[in-house]
Amino acid sequence: MAPIRVGLIGLSSQPREKRDGISWAEIAHLQYFRSTAEYQIRALLNSSVESARAAIQRHELAVNTKAYGDPNAFANDDEIDLIVCCVRVDKHFQTVKPSIVAGKAVYVEWPLERSIHVAKEMCALVALHNAKAIVGLQASFSPVIRKIKQIIDSGTIGRLLSSSIVGSLGHGGATEPKPTSFFLDRETGGNLMSIHGAHALEYIIAALGDFTTLKGACAIRRPFKDIVDPRNGNQVLEKAVINTVPDHLLIHGTVLPSQAVVAIIFTGGDGISGLPILDWRIQGEYGWLRLTSSSMALNVGSSDTKLELYDASGKVREVAPDEDQWSKLPLPAQNIARLYEAYRKKDWYPDFDYAIKRHELIETMWRDFDQAEGKTR
C-alpha cells in the first residue's frame, strides 16, 4: 500500500539553541515520521518559502521535499494527502482552511482554534467539503490510561465510586517564560485552560468516562507576571504583564456510566519539591488505583509514571502498562504515533466533531469563570 503523503506546517528551521521554546512538530511528529515507511513528508509550509527550505535542509529531509510559504499553493499540491498543522493555535484555521476547501485530510493540533466559535466554523467547513479531519488529542492512546480503563472495566476494583486528581501546572507561577508568554492572553486561545486543562480532561474521560455534569471554579491568583528569558538565566524581559487567564483550576463533576464523583485541582507553578507533580486516585468498591508522575501531561508521558493497585486486603502492587513498537520512540512521539496508526488503519481516532465536545467543556469552565468574575462576553 502506498504511503500517506504528508504536508507539514510549522517545522522550525532554527536550531534548538537559537529558538525560543520547543518545536512540537520536531520532537513529536517528525520523530514518528522518521520511524515509519507508512507516511512520507512531501512538503513543508512555513512563514516563507525560504524558511521552509531552511527547515528541509536543517532536518535533512528528502531533496525532493517541496517548500511553500503560501497556504493556497500548499493546498493545491496534488502530491499531498494529509496536511499536518503544528503552528500556534490562533493561526490554525488560516493555514489549513484552503486545504479543507480542497478536500484534503487535515491533522490539527489541539486546541482546534482560539475559540469555540472558530472551531465550529472549521468543523462545519470539514463537513461541507467531506474532508477527513484529525485533532491532536492523543491521551486516550496512552498505554497507562488504557491500563487504568482496562482495570476498571474488568471489575477488579468493583464499582467506581470517586476519583481525585491533584497536579501542578508548571506554568502559572510568578513568572512566565518568553516562549509561552501568549499563555497570559485569553484571546490567543492557547493557555492553561485550553491546553493543560483540556488534555487532562481528555485522559480523565478516557479512563473514567464522559462527564455528565461539570463545574469549574477557576481563578487568577497572579494577575500580573514577569516575562523571563529561560535561555539567559530567567532574566526579566518585561515586568508586571497583565494575565487574563486563570492560573488555578478547580473542576468537579460526575462521570458516566458509574456516576462517580470526580474532583480535580491544578495549581499554578512547580508544586512541592520532592513530591509527585501529579497524584491521581481512583476509588472502587473493592480497592484503589493510584497514579503518580513528575508530569501532569499524561498525553505526552513521563518515564517515572507509576500506577499502583491497592486491593481490598491492603496489598499494593505496581501495574505496568502494555508496551508496543512505539514505546521505543522519544516520549513526545509515542502517543502521537499511536494516533497516526489509528488513522492509517481506519480505527477510531478523535475527529473535529469529537474536538468540539472538548471545546464545549472548556467553554463551560470559561463561562463559570466569567460568571464568578461578574463578566459577560
N, C-alpha and C positions, 0 to 999 in steps of 0.2 A: 504493500500500500504506500502511495506517495506521501512524503512528509507534509505536514501542515506548514505553509509558508507564512512567516511572521514579519509584520512591520512593527518595529518597536519605537515608541515615543518616549523620549526623556532619558536616554542613556548618556551619562555625563562624559564629556570629553576631557575633563580636568582630572589630573592625578589626585589621589586621596589627600595628600599632604597640602594641596593648594586650593581645595574647595571647602566650602562651609557645609558641614553635616555629611550624612551618608547618602549614597545613591541606591535606593531600593531596587531600581532596575538592575544595578550591577551586582549587589550582594545576594539577591534572591532570584529574579527571573533569569538573568544571564547564566548563573550557576547551573540552573536546571537545563537551559537550552544547550549548554556545553556538554551535558551528560547524556543526551539522548539524540537518537537519529530520527525520532518521530516528529520533531519540529526543526525548522531551519530559519534563521534570521535572514531575510532577503532585503530588508531596507530599514533605515533609521530616519526618524523625523525629529529634528531639534529646532532651536530658535532660528537657525540659519543653515544653509547648505554647508557652509564652512565648518560649523560646529558639528554637524553630522559626520562630515568627512574626517574630522579630527577624532571623533569617537570611534569610528570604524578602524582608524589606524591605531589608536591607543589600545583598543581591546583585541586587535589582531583578528578582526572578522574577515570573512572571505573577500577576496579582492573584487568580486562582482556584486558586493552588497551596495545597494543604491543609497544615495544621500539626498534627503529632502529638507527644505525649510518652509514648505507651504503645505498645509493640511489638505487643500483641494487637489493638488497634484499627487500627493501621497495616496489619497482615496481613489484616484483614477488608475493606480497601478494594478494591472490585471494579474501580476505575479505575486500578489499578497492575498492570503486567505484570511488571516486573523490579525487585527490591529490590537496592540497591547499598549495601554496608556499608563505611564508612571510619572506624570508631572504633578505639580501642586494642584490640590483639589479644585480651586477656583478657575483652573484652566482646562479641566477635563472636557467639558462639553464643546468648547470652541475648537479643541484639537481633534475630537472624534466625530463631531456632527457630520462633516462631509462623508466620512466612511460609513456611518449609519445610513445616510441617504443613499449611498451607493450599494447598500445591501450587504456590506461586509460584516463578518463576525467581529465583535469587539470584546476585549477584556479591559475593564476599567477598574483601577484600584479604588478601595473604599476610603472615604465616602464617595458616592457617585458624583456629587457636586456640592456646592456651598450651601444649598438649602433644599428642603423637600420639594419646593415648587419647581426648581430647575431639574431635580432628579425625576420628578413625574413627567416633565417635558421630554427628558431623554427616554424614559420608559415608553411614552406614547409614540415617539419617533421610531423606536425599535420595532414596535408592533406594526406601525404603518408600513414600514419597509421590509417587514418579515425578516429582520436581521437576528442572528443569534447573538446573545449578549451574556457575558460573564462578569460578575463582580468579585473583587478580591477580598472575600470573606472566607478565609481558609481555616478558621479554627475548628470547624466540625470534622476536618480531616486529620486533626492531631491524634496520634495514637493514644496519648494519655486520656484525652477527652473521650475517645471511643471506648477505652477500657472502663472508665467510670460508668458510661452508659450501659456497657455490657454487664457489669456487676449489678447495677440497679435493675436492669431488665431481667436478670437471672433470678431475682428474688433472694439473693444471698443475704442482704441486709433487711429484707422484708419491705413492707410498705414505706414509701418515702414520706417522712414527717416534716423535715425542715432542712434548711441549708443556710449557713452564714459564710460570708467571704469578706475578709479584710485585706486591703492592699495599699501600697504606697505607689503613687503615680510616677515618681521620679521627677517629672516636670511639676510645675505648680508651687515651687518653693519661693524663696525670697528673690531669686534671680531667674532669668530665662536666657539660655544660650542664643546667640545671634541667629543660627540656622533655623531655629524654631520660634523666633520672635513673633511670627504671624499667629502662633497659638493664642496670643493675647487679644487678638481682634476677632470678635464673633463673626464679622461679616465675611471673612475669608472662608469659613466653613470647615477648616481643619484645626481641631483643638482637642482638649482633654475630654470634652463631652462626646464629640462625634467620632474620635479615633480611639482613644483609650477606653472610654465608656462603652462604645458600641462593640468593639472587638471582645470586651469582657462579657457583655450581654450575650454575644453570639456563642461563646464557649459555654456559658452557663445554660443557655437554652438548648444547645446541642446535647448536653449531658442530662439535664433535668426535665426539659420540656418547655413549651411555649408559655409565656406569661399570659394569664387570664386577667390579672389586674397588675398594674404597675404604677407606682407613685415615686416621684423624685423630690428630695429636699436638698437641693444643691446650693452652694454658697460661694461667694467671692470673699475669701478671708484675707487676701492680699490684693487690694485694689490698685496698687502701684508696684511695679517691679523694675529692677535694673536689668538692662540688657548687657550681657557679658560675652567676651570672646574666648571660647574654650581652647582655641589654638594659641592663645597668648596669656596663659595663667589666669583665665577668667577676669581679665582686665575689663573694667566697666566702660562700655561704649556709650550708653545712654542711661540717664538716671530717671527714676520715677516715671516710667512709661505706664500709661493707663491700661489696666487689664479689664476687659469686658466679658471674660469667660470664667465660670465657676472653677475653682481650684480644689474644692472639696465636694465629693459626690456621695450622697446617701440615697440609696434606691431600695425599695421594698415592694413585695407583691406576692402573688401566688402563681403556681405553675400547673399546667395540665400534663397528664391526666390525674396526678396524685392530689392536687390541691395543697401541696406542701407550701409552707411559707418560706420566703427567701428574703434575706437581709444582706445588703451589700454596702460596705463603707470603703471608699477610696479617698485617701488623704493626700494632699499636695506635698511634694518634697520627697526626700530619700528614705524616710522611715527610720526605724530604730536600729542602730548598729548592732550586728550580731544576731538579729532575729530575721526570720524569713520576710521577704518583701510581700509575699502572698501567702495567706493562710486560709484555706478553704475547707470547711467542714460540712459533711453531709450526713444527716441523721436518718436512720431507718428504724423500724420496729425492733430489729434484732442486732443492730450493730451500726458502726460508723465508718465512713470513709474520710480520710484527711489528706489533702494535697498541700504541700509546701513548696515554695520555689523562690529563687532570688530574682525573679522577674514576674510581673503580673501579666506580661504579654504571652499568654499560653498559645496564642495564634502563631507566634514565632517559635517559642520554645526556649528552654534553658537546660543546660546539661545536668544541673543539680535538682531538677524537679523530682519530688518523691511522692508516691502515692501509697498510703498505708490503709489496711483494713483492720478495724477493731471489731472482733466478733463478740457475741453475747457472753462468752466465758471470760472476756477480758484479755484474750490473747491478741497480739498485734503481729501482723506480717506485712512486709512490703510487697506490693504488687507491681510487677514490671509490665509496661505496655508492650504490645507486639511490634516487632521491627519489620521493616520491609526493605526493598532495594534502595529506597530513597533516604533511609536512615543514615547513610554514609555521606550524604551531601552536607554542606555547611548548614547550620540550624535555620537561618532565614529562608533557605531554599526548599527545605523538606516538605512543609505543608503546601507551599506553592506548587511543588512538583506533583503532589497527590491531587491537587485541584486540576492542574493541566491534564493529568492522566484520566481523571474522571470525565473531563470534556472530550478527550480523544476517544475514549471507549464508549461514549454516549451513555455513561452512567449519570446519576443525579449530580448536579452542580448548582451553586447559587447564581440565579439569573437576575435580571433587573427587577422583575416583579417581586422576587424574594428580597432584593435590596430595599425596595420601598417599604416593606414591613419593618425593616430595621430603622430606616429613616423615621418611620412613624413613632417608634419607641423613643428615639432621640428627641423628636418633636414634642412628645408628651413631657419629657424631662424639661425641655426649654419652656413649655407652657406653664408647668408648675413653678419653675424658677421665676418667670415673669410675673405670675400672679402673686407670688410671695413678695416680690420687689415692688408691686403696685404698678407694673409696666404694662403697656398694651402695644402690640405690634401688628 
